[in-house]
């Protein structure tokens, strides 16, 4: 039972870490694309990896994916045109 609890904690922390990583990545990308300070960029997660960002009277949508094949998750966010 203890092993199962440890496994569940590790898996949930990996999942939550990936979400936090996507949020930070899309916020940083939007700040660059919108030429807006990162602290002024608001991020909302939608369905299917779609993210909406707003900042400095502009908005942009991104699709993000996380590659978990390596030791550390790699997040890629692409702006939708």
N, C-alpha and C positions, 0 to 999 in steps of 0.2 A: 504494500500500500504506500509506503514511504517513497519508493522508487517512482511509482505512478504520479505522486504529488510533485516530485521534483521535475519529472518530464513535463507535466502540465505547466509548471511555472516557467520552465525554459522556453517552451513553445509559445506561451502567451507573451513573454517578454520579447521574443523575436518578432512576433506579429506587431506588437505595439511599437517596437523600435522601427520597423519598416514604415509604419504610418507616420511616425514623427520624422523620419528621414524624408519621406515624400513631401510632407508639409514644408520642411525647411528648404528642400531642393526647389520646389515650385515657387516659393516665396522669393528666393534668391534669383531665380531665372526671371520672374516677373519684374523684380526691381531693376534688373539690367535692361530688359526689353522695354519697360515703360519709362525708364530713366527717372526712377522714383526711389527715394530712400527706403531701404528694406523695412524699417520700422513703420512706414506708412502704407505698406501693402497688406491688404486683408485677403485671406485665403478661405475658400469654401470648397469642401470635398463633395463631389456629386457621385453618381453611379458609374460603374465601369471604368474607373481610373480617370474620370474627367474632373478637372479642377477649374474653378472660376476665381480669378484674382481681380482686385480693384485697388487702385491707388493713384493719387495725383490726378484725379478727374479722368481716369482712363480705366479700361478693363481689358482682360485677355483671358482666353481659355486655353488650358493645357491638358494633354493626355499623358499620364505618367505610368510607368511600368517599373517593377522592381525585379532585378535578376538576382535570385538567391542561390545561384549555382556555386558561387565561391564562398570563402570564409565570411566576408563582409558583404551585405546586400548593396548592390549598385542600382541607383535610381536614375532613370532617364525620363526627362519631361520634354515633350515636343509641343510647341505652340500651334494651335489651330488657326488657320487663316480664314 
